Amino acid sequence: MSKHRIPTGRNAYLFHFFAYFRFASRISTILSTLDTINFFTMDAKSANLFQILSEELRMAVDAQSIRKHFSAGDALFRKGSYIGSAAIVAEGVVKIFRVDEDGSSHFLYFLSSGELCVLSALCCMRMRKADMRAVAYTDCEVMFIPSPYPEVWMQEYPEWNRYLLQSFNLRMSELLDTFDSVIFRHLDERLLYYLLQHYNTGGERLYLSHQQIADELNSSREVISRLLKKLEDSGFVEVNRSFVRILPSITKSIQAK
């Protein structure tokens, strides 16, 4: 029997994109007779759980979910663990990473308050092991909705399907941005994009070492240190001993590109 190999490097981003698309198509089939949503024209920014769900479904989510608190740096999921619940961030920020067979982690995107971890939903509904890693970027509270509720609600609540589809839409959009960054941009541009993501989500201070940044961008510490020095000379960051301060001017740099 041939061993299933997890896609690595650039192929990993395409793997996740098509996994999302296949599952979104499955939900779209359920909604096809309802005529309540257009998946390709919806507002991706409206994927906040509490803005979409009815009071009845919110009560069901509160009743069936298990709330857990995580401190910054704690792991929510690890590669290889079975995920039996769909995770929704109630408060705080979570970072999602793709993990290769060799253990290398590649940053994919952030999850903020009200947002669904799409990969956890996929694993939960398909009863499969996690091939990603989720880490609390800030102190956060997460709701875990155990199987079979995420799939049962697809049949019972149209707004739950809307929430799932909008979450898939948002994640695919972000994943394509990341894929474009990996394929079409040089490392200095990827670093700028990476810093901008952290600036928009977590504020101006990035409490990661140069080695951690290098690991998330699949580079080396020496290269990242050299690029950060160039960005500092250009007035985009300030490099301190324990953190990198991202300056507002970085937004203008991205727009210029």
C-alpha positions, 0 to 999 in steps of 0.5 A: 500500500502506498503511503499518502504523502502530504504536499510540501512547500508551494504545493501545500498552498494549492492543496489547501485551496482545492480542499477548501473549494471541494468542501465549499462545493459540497455545502453549495449543493445543500444551499442550491434549492434555497437561493439564499446566497451567492458564494462568489459575490458574498462579502468575505469580511462579514464572516463574524459568527455573531453578526450572522447567526440567529439567536436560536442558533447562537443559543445552540452554539453556546449549549453544545460548544466547549470554551477553552482559554489559551495563553499566547504561545499555547497550541490549540492543535498539533499535526497528527492529532485527531480533531473532533470539533470545529473551532471558533475564536471567541476572543483574541487572535490565533495563527494557523500553520501548515506542517510538512512531513519534515516538521517545517511550519509555514504560516498561512493566516490569522483567525480573529474573534468570531472566525471559524478555523476552516481546517478544524471543520474539514478535519472534524467532518471528515474524521481525519488527522490534523495536518496543520498547527494552530497557535494562540498569537494572543491570549484567547478564548476558543469555542470547540463545537464537537461532531456531529453538530457542525454537519447536523446544523448544515441541514437545519440552519441556513445561516450556519451554511452562510457562515461556513461558506463565508469562512471558506471564501475568506480563507481561500482569499487569504490563502491565494494571497499567501500563494501569490506571495510565495510564487511571485514575490521575492523574499523581501516582498514576502517579508513585507507582506508578512509584517503587514499581516501582523501589523493589521492583526496584532499591532505594531509589536511583533514578539518573534525572534529572527529565527522564528520569522525565518522558520515561518517564511521557510528561510534562514535567520541570517537572511531574515536579519539582513532583510530586517536591517534593510527595512529598518534603514528604509524606515519601515521597522525598528529592530529591538532586542526582544521584538520588531516594531512595525511602523505605519509606513509599511502600509504605504510600501505595500500599496506602492508595490 
